[in-house]
Amino acid sequence: MARRKEFSPEVRSVVNTLVPMDDDMFQKICEELDTCQEIISTILGEHITVVEVVPQDSIMNLQGRSVRLDCLCRLDDGTYVNVEVQKSDNDDHQMRVRYHAALIAANKTPKSTHFKDVAKIIVIYITRFDIFEGGLPIYHVSRMIDELGVRADNGFSEIYVNTVAKNHDNELNSNVSDLMALFTDRETLNPEKFPKFSNRKNQFINTEKGVFEMCEKVEKAFEQVIRQREMNNLFGYVQKGGMSVPFAAREVNMTPTEFRNQMILNGYTVPVRGRRTAQKEN
């Protein structure tokens, strides 16, 4: 019988503190279609059908800048729903939501599509802080025609949900408040109201198989951080002219072309014939 893999104390320590608001656990939870459907239906306030889920999808803009989405779902009517979790209040969150929606629309709309058929996008942005400080668990931001006082729908919806404001004044606020309790409290389960989410969360916290999967994911994340640091060091050496692209590429088992592309994606300038290119991804 094969010996079960052992993980470092650092990995197990991290896994023992994870909650669904943490990227690693949220992405694992969202691998199950029915759970995504339950989460999105609760936040939208209506039953929807999810037909495809892509946890941690990576998409790029025309300049090659990569953005990693926490969870991207496609509904049965073709609408894409991007669910993001954000713990730190250190960004322009509305601009981030707008950017994500633009990338999804550009990447998921087939070539030669008429504008009336451009992919519809919903971004659900879940935070650990009340982004608008209104004391509500959920906010819907809509486009308006100011002069007419009416909404102008262009196929993009943005919904902001937070885990700190609790409100039970109506059914939607109450359901969202109860759902958010599962995101932040490690021990809280609510199988009566959220059976899919509760079961999935329990799996990654209280079962041997689920904990093992979480350890594998966290270990991989640690390895990615270490590799990225190594890559950044090489990018810096090459940019300063202290190392050639082919030599640096061999150090990380990449082709020169792959290495150059990664330099640009990570914001470094690739030297060309002894000079630095003027192109740099910011």
VEXMIVEX-917107 format. One record per atom (N, C-alpha, C): residue in one letter; x, y, z. Coordinates in steps of 0.02 Angstrom, whole numbers, plus 50000, padded with zeros to 5 digits. Example, Ala and Ser with C-alpha at 12.3 -4.5 7.8 and 13.67 -1.06 7.14 Angstrom:
<atoms>
A506604971650390A506154977550390A506604983550390S506424988850354S506844994750357S506455000250394
</atoms>
This chain:
<atoms>
M500434994050000M500005000050000M500445006250000A500295010849955A500705016949949A500615021350011R501165024150031R501155028550090R500845035250072R500395037750114R500055044050101R500535049850106K500475054450061K500915060250058K500875064350122E501455066550146E501485070850205E501605078150183F501295082750220F501375089850204F501745093350261S502065098750245S502465102450294S502005105550347P502285106950407P501885110350458P501625117050435E502005120550392E501785127150367E501155126450325V501145121350282V500555120150240V499945118450283R500035113850330R499475111750372R499225117450416S499685121750438S499495127450479S499035132150440V499205133450377V498795137750336V498115134550323V498105128250305V497485124750289V497005124750349N497285124250410N496865123950470N496535130550487T496705135850451T496395142450464T495965144850406L495945141250352L495595143550292L494835143750300V494535148850270V493805149350266V493635150850192P492995150250173P492825151350103P492995158350076M493105163250119M493325169850093M494045169750069D494425164550087D495115163950063D495105160949993D495535163649949D495535161549879D495585154049871D496055150949907D496185143849897D495565139649911M495225140949967M494625136949983M494045138849937F493965145249923F493405147349880F493445144049812Q494055143749783Q494135140749717Q493985133249719K494165129949773K494015122749779K493255121749786I492935125849826I492215125349835I491855126349768C492105131049728C491775132749665C491905127649609E492285122449623E492375117249572E491735113149563E491285113549609E490655109849605E490105114449577L489815112549521L489325116649486L488715118149530D488455113249564D487845114249604D487955119349661T488565119349688T488705124249741T488725131249713C489035132249655C489035138749622C488325141049608Q487925136449585Q487225138049569Q486855140349632E486975137149688E486645139049751E486865146049773I487525147349770I487795153849790I487515159449746I487545158549680I487325163749634I486575164849638S486185159449643S485465160049649S485275164149711T485615162849766T485475166549828T485605173949819I486165175749788I486365182749780I485925186249728L485735182749676L485305185849625L484575186049648G484405182249698G483725182249722G483245178449678E483505173949637E483085169849593E483465163549574H483095158349558H483435152149539H483725152849469I484365151249462I484685151249397I485005144349386T485155142949323T485465136549307T486175137749280V486665135049315V487365135549293V487525129449251V487805130549192V487955124949147V488705123749140E489115128549163E489835127649159E490175131849213V490685128949244V491075132449295V491815131949279V492155137649282V492885137649272V493195141149332P493395137349385P493725140549442P494415143149421Q494585149049445Q495245151949435Q495425152249360D494975155049320D495105155749248D495575161549236S496035160749189S496495166049171S496325168749102I496235175349097I496105178449033I496575184249023M496675186248961M497165191548945M496835197048904N497115203148910N496895208548866N497315208548803L497185213248758L497535213448694L498275214648702Q498475217748757Q499185218948769Q499535213148805G499155207948821G499455201948850G499455201848926R499145206848958R499115206849031R498615201649055S498835197349100S498415191849124S498055193749188V497425191649192V497025192549253V496735185749271R496815183749333R496555177349356R495895178449393L495365175349369L494715175949399L494615170449450D494275172149506D494165167149558D493685161649534C493135163649504C492645158749481C492225161849425L492225158649367L491845161049310L491325155649291C490695157549290C490155152849275C489775155149213R489515150349176R489075151849119R488385149149134L487885153449127L487195151449140L486875148549078D486285145549086D485965142249030D485735147148976D485675153648992D485485158548941D486095161848909G486695159348925G487305162048895G487645167548935T487325169948988T487615175149031T488215172249069Y488745176349074Y489325174349114Y489285177949182V489415174049235V489425176849303V490125175749332N490455181249348N491115181049380N491025182549454V491195177649496V491145178549569V491855179449596E491975185049628E492635186649656E492585187549731V493105185349767V493155186749839V493755191249850Q493665196349891Q494195201249903Q494215202949977K494775201450009K494855202650080K495155209550095S495605211850054S495985218050068S495655224150035D495605229550073D495315235750047D495885240250025N496255238149973N496845241849951N496845242949876D496245243549847D496195244249775D495595248549758D495555250649694D494955253949670D494485248349647H494035246349690H493655240249678H493165240949620Q492865246749612Q492395247549557Q492755247349490M493355250249486M493735249849424M493965242749410R494115239049463R494315232049455R493735227949427V493135229049453V492545225649428V492425227349354R492495233749338R492395235849269R492905232549222Y493525232149245Y494065229149204Y493935221749193H493755218249245H493595211149239H493035209949189A492505214049194A491935213149149A492135214349077A492555219449065A492775220948997A493185215148968L493625212349008L494025206748984L493595200648969I493115199149012I492685193349001I492285194348937A491995200348928A491605201648868A492025200848805A492635203448807A493075203048748A493285195848734N493415192048786N493665185248777N493125180148764K492525181448786K491985176548778K491505178248721T491625183548685T491215185348628T491555183148564P491245178648526P491555176148465P491685181548413K492175180448371K492345185148318K491745186148272S491665192448248S491125194448202S490435194448234T490405193948300T489765194248335T489475201248330H488825201848317H488495208348317H488485211048389F488505217648395F488535220548462F487925218648504K487355217548472K486765215648511K486835208748542D487315204948517D487425198148542D488055197548585V488365203148603V488955202948647V488765199648713A489215195648739A489075191848800A488835196248857K488305194148890K488065197648950K488485195449010I488655200349052I489115199049108I488795201349174I488855197149225I488695199149293I489325198049335V489555203249370V490105202449416V489835202949487I489945197749526I489765197649597I490405198349637Y490475203849673Y491105205549707Y490985205049782I491275199949813I491165198649885I491765201149925T491635205549973T492175208650012T492085207450087R492645208350123R492635207850196R492525214650228F492305219450190F492165226250214F491565228950176D491215233550206D490625236550176D490865242050128I490925240450064I491235244850016I490895251650011F490225251950019F489865258350014F489645261050082E489815257350135E489685259450204E488965261350216G488515257550186G487805258950194G487455254250242G487835249650273G487545245050321G487125239550290L487215238350225L486835233150191L487305227550168P487045221450164P487475215850143P487565215350068I487135218850030I487165218349957I486965224949925Y487325226749872Y487195232949834Y487195231249760H486705234149724H486665233449651H486815240249619V487315240449577V487515246649543V487265246349471S486865251449451S486555251349385S486735257649346R486715257149280R486785262949236R486115266649233M486165273349235M485555277349233M485615282749180I485055284449148I485005290449107I484795296049153D485265300449170D485135305449222D484535309849206E484485311949143E483955316649124E483255313549127L483235306949119L482585303549118L482435299849183G482965298649222G482875295049285G482675287849275V482905284849219V482745277849205V483395274049194R483355267449203R483945263249194R484085262149121A484735261349105A484945259749037A485355253249041D485055247849018D485375241349024D485815240048963N486455238648975N486915236948920N487195229948926G486865225748966G487085218848973G487615217749025F487785222849064F488285222149117F487965223949184S488015219349232S487745220549299S488305219649349E488335224049399E488835223349452E488475223249519I488655218149558I488345217049623I488905216449675Y488845220549727Y489345220549781Y489045217549844V489365212449870V489135209049930V489675209349982N489495210150045N490005210350098N489815205850156T490325203950194T490235199150249T490135202450317V490165209150321V490145212450386V489465215450403A489095217850354A488445220950367A487905215650367K487525215350421K486975210550427K486315214450425N485855212150384N485215215550379N484685210350361H484115210550398H483585205650386H482915209150372D482965215150342D482365219050328D481945216050272N482265212250227N481895208950174N482205202150161E481885198150119E482105191250108E482805191050077L482945195350028L483595195249995L484145196950044N484065202450081N484575204450130N484685198950182S484135195850204S484185190550254S484565184450227N484395182450166N484725176650136N485465177950124V485625183850100V486325185550087V486715186050152S486425188950204S486755189350269S486915182450296D486435177850291D486535171050314D487065167450272L487065168650207L487555165450163L488255167950181M488325174350193M488985177150207M489285174550272A488855172350318A489105169450381A489505163150367L489325159550314L489695153550296L490375155150266F490445161150239F491065163150207F491615164750257T491435167150316T491935169850362T492035165850426D491525162350449D491565158450510D491725151250492R492305148950512R492545142250492R492075136650514E491775137250571E491365131850597E490625132250576T490405137950550T489705138750534T489495134850472L488965130950479L488645127450423L487895128850427N487565128550370N486845129750369N486525125050317P486515118550333P486285113550284P485545114250267E485145117250311E484435118050296E484335123250241K484715128750244K484625134150196K485095133650137F485705131350150F486215130950098F486535123950099P486165118850079P486425111950084P487045110650042K487065113249981K487635111949937K488265115249963F488215121649980F488795125350005F489025122450072S488565120850116S488745118250181S489115111550175N488865107250131N489185100750121N489885101550092R489945105950043R490595107050011R491095110050061K490875114850099K491305117950149K491525112850201N491055108950226N491205103850276N491715098850249Q491675097350186Q492135092550155Q492855094950162F492975101350150F493665103850150F493915105850220I493475105650269I493675107350337I493705101250382N493225096550372N493145091150421N493235084150394T493405083250330T493525076450305T494255075650284E494505069650293E495205068250277E495355069550203K494915067350159K495015068250088K495015075750069G494545079450097G494505086550082G495095090450107V495305088950168V495895092350197V496515090750156F496575084550133F497135082650091F497145086750026E496565087549995E496515091549934E496705098849947M496505101550004M496675108450021M497425109050032C497725104050064C498455104250075C498825104150008E498585100149961E498895099849895E498855106649861K498285109949867K498195116449834K498645121749866V498665121849933V499085126849967V499825125549953E500035119249953E500725117549937E500905119949867K500455118949820K500575121249752K500635128849750A500215132249789A500245139549791A500915141849819F501165138549872F501825140049899F502365139349845E502325133849808E502815132549755E502785137849701Q502185140049685Q502105145249634Q502415151849657V502335153349721V502635159549748V503395159249744I503675153549762I504405152749759I504655153249687R504295149949641R504495150249571R504435157349544Q503915160949564Q503825167749539Q504395172249564R504615171249625R505185175049651R505805173549610E505915167149595E506485165249554E506445168449485M505855168249456M505755171349390M505885178849392N505625182149444N505725189349449N506465191249455N506845187049492N507565188349497N507895187849428L507705182749390L507985181849323L507765187549277F507135189449282F506895195049241F507315201349254G507455202549318G507845208449336G508555208149309Y508875202249313Y509555201549286Y509565202849211V509075199949176V509055200749103V508925208049085Q508455211249119Q508275218149104Q508875222749113K509305221349164K509895225449177K510475223649132G510395218449091G510935216549046G511445211849077G511305209349137G511785204949170G511715197649151M511215195949110M511105189049091M510725189049025S510885184348981S510545183848917S509875180248925V509425181548879V508775178248880V508845170648873P509235168148824P509305160848818P509565157548881F510075160648914F510355157748974F509835157649030A509485163249040A508975163649093A508415158649080A508215158049016A507675153348999A507855146149016R508485144349004R508705137549021R508665136249096E508785141449136E508775140749209E508095138649235V507565140449198V506885138849220V506525134249170N506925130949129N506655125949082N506115128849036M506265134649007M505815137948960M506175139448895T505805140448842T506115142748780T506235150248785P506705153048746P506815160248748P506185164248733T505775161748686T505155165348670T504675165348729E504605159648763E504175159348822E504425163948876F505085164148885F505375168348937F505255175748922R505355177748859R505235184748840R504505186648852N504055182248833N503345183748843N503175184548917Q503465180348959Q503345180849031Q503645187249060M504215189349034M504505195649056M504025201449045I503755201648985I503285207148967I502665206849009L502385200749018L501775199949058L501875202149130N502495201449154N502635203249224N502915210249232G502895214149177G503065221249183G503795222849173Y504185218349144Y504905219649133Y505035221249059T505585224649047T505795226548980T506305221548954V506205219148894V506655214248864V507185218048823P507825217348840P508355220648801P508375217748730V508495222148681V508555219948612V509195222848583R509665218548565R510305220448534R510655225848574G510685224748638G511055229448681G510665235448703R510055236148676R509635241748697R509005239048730R508685243048770R508065241148802R507475243448759T506995238948752T506395240848714T506005246048753A505625249948715A505215255148748A504565252148773Q504425245948754Q503795242948774Q503865239648842K503415241448886K503405238448953K502685238048977E502505232349000E501825231349024E501775234149095N501325238849105N501235241849171N500655238549205
</atoms>
